Amino acid sequence: MKKYTVYTAMFQILMYLSVYSQNFDSSCNSLQKHKWAVQFAVNGDFSIGAIDGLMFSLKRHLSSKSALRFGIGFSGNAGHSDDIDNGFSTTEKGNFENINLVCSYLYYFNPKGILNIYFGAGPRLSYQHSYRESPDYEFLYLTDYSKSNTWSAGVQATFGAECFPLKYLSFFAEYTAYGEFQRSTFSGNEYNESSNQVINKSGSTTGWRIEANTARLGISLYF
């Protein structure tokens, strides 16, 4: 709750400054028709050891108030842990990867402001893979594993603010939320004590998912 309170306060301040900065010289920014921008962003809670919310985008301005943005995002992590249980050396390991493609139409409420508030929406496609391998803690000479693949399609909304310390360079902060329909396939194995056998399992699921991401911080280079 504290994290969302901080983000809410931050965007309220940005909105206030944008509304009351009508006299700012708009020639000091690059929010102009036909301008392009290359953007790079990471999640606000980015940490070493995991790629969480890395985003590369290309933006094209249709006017000072509107733009199209095409982005590709990455998330992922991998790790393992070693332990000794009842004299057995055990290893647990796993990995997770996610890639998403987003096309957004962006609208800038006040492109002449010191801070430029914008809203965006557009389609989103994503793919996610995960794998986990661990010892069976009842029969340590066995290894249980599970893996899954998920394909998703939906719509993403974006709310953010951008400022220009230099005409062709800007910093931005934004918050995203999305809803999507997804299909997952999974497989794995586990030891069944009653039958004294290793059981293989597999299947698929479908459903809807709605999620809000943490704030994302980034930099833009205009040309």
N, C-alpha and C positions, 0 to 999 in steps of 0.2 A: 504494500500500500504506500509506503514511504517513497519508493522509486517513482510510482505513477504521480504522486503529489508533486515531486520535483519537476517532472516533465510537464505537467499541467501548468505550473507556475512559470516555467521557462517560456512556453508558447504564449501565455497571456502577456508576458512582458514584450515578446517579439511583436505580437499583434498591436499592442499599444504604441510602440515606437514606430511601427510602419504607418499607422493611421496619422500620427502627428509629425510626420517628416515630409510634408507635401512640398516644402521649399528646397529639398535636396536637389542638387544638380544631376539630372539623369544621365548626362554625358559621361559621368564617372563610372558607369557600369556598362555591361555588354548585353543587356536585355533588349536586343534590337532585332528587327526582322533580318532573316537570312544568316544570323550568327550561329555557329556550331560550338559545342562544348564537349570536352572529354571529362568524365567525372569518375572519381574513385571514392568509395565510402566503406566504413566498417561500423558494426554495431557499437553502441555507446558502452556496453559492458564487455568489450573485446578483451581477451586474455591470451597470454602466451601459452602455447601448447594445444590450442584448438582454433580452427578457422571458423568463426561464427559471424555470418552476415556480411561477408566480403562482396562488394558490388562494383562492377565496371559498367559504365553507361556512356552512350553517345546521344547528345541532345541537339535538336535543330529547332531554332525559333521561327515560328510562322509570323509572329508579330512581337511587339514588346510585351504583350500580355498573354501570349500563348506559345506553346512549344510541344513537340513530340519527342519522347525519350525512349530509347531502346536499351535495355539493360540485361546483363547476365550476372547471376549471383551464385555464390558458393558457400557451403557450410560443411564442416566435417571434423572428425577427430579419430584418433586411433590410440590404443594403449594396451598394456598387459600388466599382470601382477603375478608374482611368484610367491609360493607359500609351501609350508611343510605341514601335512596333516596325517597324524598316526604313522609317521615314518615315511610317508609318500611325498615326493616332491610334486607339487601341482602348479599348473600355469593356467591363468584365465586371461583371455584376450578378446578383443573385439574392435570393430571399426564402424564408422558411420559417414556417409557422404550424401550430400544433397546439392542439386543444381537446379536453378530456376531461370526462366526467361520471362521478362515483363516488358510490355509495350504500354506506355502511359501518355495520355494527353494532359498537359499541365496548364493551369490557368493562374496567372499572377495578378493578385488583387490591386497592387500598387507598385508598378515597376519603377516609379520615380522616387521611391522611398529609400531611406538609409538601409532598412531591412525589408526585404521583399518577400511577403507572405504568398505562398502558392498552395493550390490543391490539385490533385491529379487522380486519374482513374484509368483503368485499362485491363486487358486480358493478361492472364498469368498461366504459364505451363511449368511443371516441375517434375523431377525424378529423384527418388530417394532409395538408397541401398543401405542395408545394415547387416552385420554379421557378428555373432557372438559364439565363443567356444569356451567351455568350462568343464572341469572334472565333475563326474557324478559323485557327490559327497557321501553317498552310501556305498558305492563301489568305485573306489578311486582309480582302478585300472581302466575304467570306461571314461569316455569323453562325450559330453552332450554338446550339441551345437544347434543354432537356429539362425536362419537368414531370411530376409524379406526384401521385396522390391515393390515400390509404390509409384504409380503414375497419377498425376493430378492435373486438373484444368479448372480455372475459375477466374475471378475478378479481384484486382487489388486496388485499394484506395491509399492515397498518400497525402499527408499534410505536412508542410515544412516552411522554412524560412532561409533566405540566402542573403549574404552581405558581401560587398566588394571592397577589400582593402586596396586593390589595384583594379584598373579598368578591365584587364583580361584575366584576372584571377579572383575567385570567390570561395568562401566557405559556406557550407550549408548544414542544417540539422533538420531531420525529417522523421516522421512517425508513420508506419505503415500498418495496415490491417487487410486481411484477405479472407475470402470465402471460396472454397473449391470442392469439386467432386473428385474423389480418389478411388482407385482400385489397387488393392495390395495382393500380392502372392507371397506365401511363406512356406518354408520347409524346415525340417529339423529332425532330431531323434532324441529319445530319452529311454532310460531303462525302466521296464515295467516289472515290479517286484512280484506281483501275483502270477504272471506267466513266465517269469525268469527269462525274459527276452528283451532285446533292444527293439523298440517300436519306432518305425519311421512315420513321420506325419507331414502332411502338406495340405494346402488349401488356398482359398482366396476370399477376400472380403471387399465390399464396396460401401461407400458412405460419404456424407458431407462433413466438411471440417471448416470451422471459423476460428481464426487466430489473429491476435494483435502482437506485433513485434516490438522489441525495445527500440528506443530512439537510435537513429543512425547519424553518424557524423561524417562529413566528406569535404572534398575539395574539387573545384572545377577549373579547367583551363579553357579559355575561349579563343576562337580564331575565326 
